[in-house]
């Protein structure tokens, strides 16, 4: 009886050892397959009816299909890039000429009040067309990865030094400036695109602030983020609209009559997300809004 039990124990030990070795071999094989897939040089090495061979075949099929899809995506991106470049290039000169001719026209018909008004309307609509084309091109470039947002560590104060206040502010008697002292702090952002986002917010603030109001920019240094606030004394945003204003082409009901296409805030959000940051808004209808850009301070957070 004891001898029989010993034989059973030995058999079990041998079987366990064989299973362990087999399992270890399969795991090593799977690890090798995954490593080859990551490196992009995966090939089938088993050609039999085993489960491992079938797994290799399936993985090879999947990777081949994935590579084909990646090639198609790259081709499509190239086509989109070419289309966007063509649109940008082909429309730039005609729009610039239209603006030039309307300005010359206004100079020559200054005595004809009605004709002058028509020429001014043409100029305004042409400016709107130029803005629309530029906004669509920038948005398409971001969405298709044609122009990448590349966050690096930059000085926040140097970013604000590059700001230029909209000419419309002077016409409306709106005070624009920096509120408080700018802390000597750095953050992780793409300098060009973040300046674009910040300028969009300031342009919006001036556009929707009545004559004699103010638009103030301030900076707060937090533990993980640097917050840049753009505060205005404008018309404000309803609670219903605050949840939707960052979507593409959305415009609040109270600004439908104002020039714009609803891409500015969408573009701001896209830029911030690609930098690892985000944007928030707080507003009181009829009293003003505060748009807050949050920039991460550490590259490791990306």
Secondary structure, 3 states (H helix, E strand, C coil): CHHHHHHHHHHHHHHHHHHHHHHHHHHHHHHHHHHHHHHCCCCCCCCCCCHHHHHHHHHHHHHHHHHHHHHHHHHHHHHHHHHHHHHHHHHHHHHHHHHHHHHHHHHHCCCCHHHHHHHHHHHHHHHHHHHHHHHHHHHHHHHCCCCCCCCEEEEHHHHHHCCCCCHHHHHHCCEEEECCCCCCCEEEECHHHHHHHHHHHHHHHHHCCCCCCEEEEEEEECCCEEEEEEEECCCCCCHHHHCCCCCCCCCCHHHCCCCCCCCHHHHHHHHHHHCCCEEEEEEECCCEEEEEEEEECCHHHC
